[in-house]
Amino acid sequence: MERFPRRLLVPMIAGTILNPINTSIVAVALVPIGIAFGAPPAQTAWLVSGLYIATSIGQPLTGRLVDVYGPKRMFLLGAALVTVAGILATAAPTLWVLIAARALLGLGTCAAYPASMTLIRRVCDARGLASPAGVLTALTMTVQTVAVVGPTLGGLLIDIGGWRATMAVNIPLGLIALVLGSRLLPDLGHRAEAAAGSDGSGGRGAASGASSGSAHPASAVRVPLDWPGVLCFAVGLTGLLLFLMEPDLGHLWALVPGVLALAGFAWRELRTAEPFIDLRVLGANPALLTTYVRGTTVMVIQYGFIYGFTQWLQQGAGLSPSLVGLVLLPTFGVALLVSAVFGRRPRIRANLLVGGVLQLVVAGSLLLLYPATPVWVYFLITAVLGIPQGLLSLSNQNAMYHQADPATIGAASGLLRTFQYLGAVTASAVSGLVFGARADTPGMHSLAWVMVIVAVLTIVLTAGDRSLARLPRSDGKSK
């Protein structure tokens, strides 16, 4: 059996890192930016919120565009947008220009992941590869690694060139992705059969969709985009996210129109011939829908630790910010190790069950913590947390890869990212609700109970999804 052409991994990785690096690097730049523009935290927070909103909307949109116009074209467009946005952000004269540039960055960084997933699927279908586990693992590990080093890199860049250096880094990164993508990625053009030319040989192939039973070639999805559906989706999701970021009665102005827009989106998508997101197909694919919901629940717990537990470590347990950073390192280190060890021969259902149980264990362990708890216990908890983080992210990605229609895997992968962002924003909102003026121990215990409930939901979703047992392993068997 042929192997996946490894040279394609280089541009895929170069493009995929753009999103996590821009998500994480800004964490250490918020205070310097606020000082530079004389802006309070409530305003600089939009540098994070704006990127979340743009990427939550942009992921399924660019994924759909990948399905319609081809992965290489959208990959290059995304890299170009990142480069332009990097220039705009570096030279931003005001905070709001910088926020707009960050939103543009969010849109640009959305393209690489669905483009890569589409390329992987078409190449594997053309070459008869059952499951590109090693390739999917490489992408997952890249995202995890960059998310870890992002804040460290940001601090180094600020020391060298101030906060603008954290924005300027997008210029060379965008250009590198642009050059590598133009030189190494195959131009599939208007025909899925061009997927076999993924190694640059221009050979024959087809994205027949054998895994999902789809008989539609990728060329069949080259249709006008459903812009009314896109608009309703964007307005609805923006309203929902704005409310989740600050869930109180004062922000119902965002929730009400958001819900109405989402209702209009559903009405539109169920009636148009070529929907932006085909809710009928999604409704007929409960396995994929379950994977999306599970992607949300997993991220609620992961970001509950990142947003909530870390605040308590500083304000409740009295640890310094530098020590808190060290406490979190075992999570990412163990997650990388787990992804590397279990990624090449994944057993999706087993990994999801083990990961769900371990998330329940670490969430429950927070109920036993108090300010007098020895520091080594925090390190132990975050180390154990790394195991489900490595198992669940990779397994959900693998499940989506096999459950989605090959002809629309770009939109499907983008939608998975949107559900994951919803989980991250929900975790942030819950943290804000349970903590008052300070991240105290009672608030942290309340957060832990929420995480326990969500972890149980993850286990139930996995145990009740028998379709996971029918998904192919890397060797083509079921797991």
TAKA-V859407 format. One record per helix or strand of 2 or more residues. SS is the DSSP state (H for helix, E for strand). FROM is the first residue (numbers start at 1). TO is the last residue. If there is no record, write none. Layout:
# TAKA-V859407
SS:FROM:TO  SS:FROM:TO
This chain:
# TAKA-V859407
H:7:28  H:30:37  H:41:44  H:46:69  H:71:90  H:95:109  H:111:127  H:133:161  H:164:184  H:192:199  H:218:221  H:227:245  H:249:269  H:279:283  H:286:315  H:321:342  H:348:368  H:375:403  H:406:434  H:441:463  H:466:470
